[in-house]
Amino acid sequence: MVLSLFTDVMLCPFKSVLGVPCLACGMTRAFFSLLRLDFRQAFRYHPLFFTVPFLPLLLLDALPAKLRSWTAWGLLALFVGVWALRMVLLFPHTSPMDFNENAVLPMLWNVIIEIIR
């Protein structure tokens, strides 16, 4: 992911294959903006960047099982909801929610369409 900040290489497997952004799209750039103390830009790249430091609590059994389950499902619902909203408002032309037309699936689709014609 870091390499993609300095080159045109896209390392996100989801976006590289499907062409659409994943739930965490923009998170790496959000954290680099955060390191520069640019909170506005970090929020623009991914509005849920502030939730990531709490994820180890879910992975390290630091919470009771029931609370961990509720927290995990709540975070998933939050990420899906924010992703859907970002897709409606920003897709397909605003980075990081842009469309990757060079992804595997869109290219395969174009080949199939050309064969059918």
Contacts in CASP RR format, 6 or more apart in sequence:
PFRMAT RR
TARGET T0000
AUTHOR 0000-0000-0000
METHOD contacts of the structure
MODEL  1
MVLSLFTDVMLCPFKSVLGVPCLACGMTRAFFSLLRLDFRQAFRYHPLFF
TVPFLPLLLLDALPAKLRSWTAWGLLALFVGVWALRMVLLFPHTSPMDFN
ENAVLPMLWNVIIEIIR
1 11 0 8 1.000
1 12 0 8 1.000
1 28 0 8 1.000
2 28 0 8 1.000
3 9 0 8 1.000
3 11 0 8 1.000
4 10 0 8 1.000
4 11 0 8 1.000
4 12 0 8 1.000
4 28 0 8 1.000
5 28 0 8 1.000
5 29 0 8 1.000
5 32 0 8 1.000
10 16 0 8 1.000
10 100 0 8 1.000
12 21 0 8 1.000
12 22 0 8 1.000
12 25 0 8 1.000
14 20 0 8 1.000
14 21 0 8 1.000
14 22 0 8 1.000
14 25 0 8 1.000
15 21 0 8 1.000
15 22 0 8 1.000
15 25 0 8 1.000
15 100 0 8 1.000
15 103 0 8 1.000
16 100 0 8 1.000
16 103 0 8 1.000
16 104 0 8 1.000
17 103 0 8 1.000
17 104 0 8 1.000
17 105 0 8 1.000
18 103 0 8 1.000
18 104 0 8 1.000
18 105 0 8 1.000
19 99 0 8 1.000
19 100 0 8 1.000
19 101 0 8 1.000
19 103 0 8 1.000
19 105 0 8 1.000
19 106 0 8 1.000
20 87 0 8 1.000
20 91 0 8 1.000
20 99 0 8 1.000
20 100 0 8 1.000
21 83 0 8 1.000
21 86 0 8 1.000
21 87 0 8 1.000
21 91 0 8 1.000
21 96 0 8 1.000
21 97 0 8 1.000
21 98 0 8 1.000
22 83 0 8 1.000
23 79 0 8 1.000
23 80 0 8 1.000
23 83 0 8 1.000
24 46 0 8 1.000
24 79 0 8 1.000
25 46 0 8 1.000
25 83 0 8 1.000
25 96 0 8 1.000
25 97 0 8 1.000
26 45 0 8 1.000
26 46 0 8 1.000
26 96 0 8 1.000
27 45 0 8 1.000
27 46 0 8 1.000
27 49 0 8 1.000
27 52 0 8 1.000
29 45 0 8 1.000
29 46 0 8 1.000
29 96 0 8 1.000
30 41 0 8 1.000
30 42 0 8 1.000
30 43 0 8 1.000
30 45 0 8 1.000
30 46 0 8 1.000
30 49 0 8 1.000
31 42 0 8 1.000
31 49 0 8 1.000
31 52 0 8 1.000
33 39 0 8 1.000
33 41 0 8 1.000
33 42 0 8 1.000
33 44 0 8 1.000
33 45 0 8 1.000
34 42 0 8 1.000
34 49 0 8 1.000
42 49 0 8 1.000
43 49 0 8 1.000
45 96 0 8 1.000
46 96 0 8 1.000
47 82 0 8 1.000
47 86 0 8 1.000
48 78 0 8 1.000
48 79 0 8 1.000
48 82 0 8 1.000
51 75 0 8 1.000
51 78 0 8 1.000
55 75 0 8 1.000
56 62 0 8 1.000
57 63 0 8 1.000
57 68 0 8 1.000
57 71 0 8 1.000
58 68 0 8 1.000
58 71 0 8 1.000
58 72 0 8 1.000
58 75 0 8 1.000
61 68 0 8 1.000
63 71 0 8 1.000
86 97 0 8 1.000
87 97 0 8 1.000
90 97 0 8 1.000
91 97 0 8 1.000
91 98 0 8 1.000
91 99 0 8 1.000
92 98 0 8 1.000
92 99 0 8 1.000
93 99 0 8 1.000
99 106 0 8 1.000
100 106 0 8 1.000
101 107 0 8 1.000
END
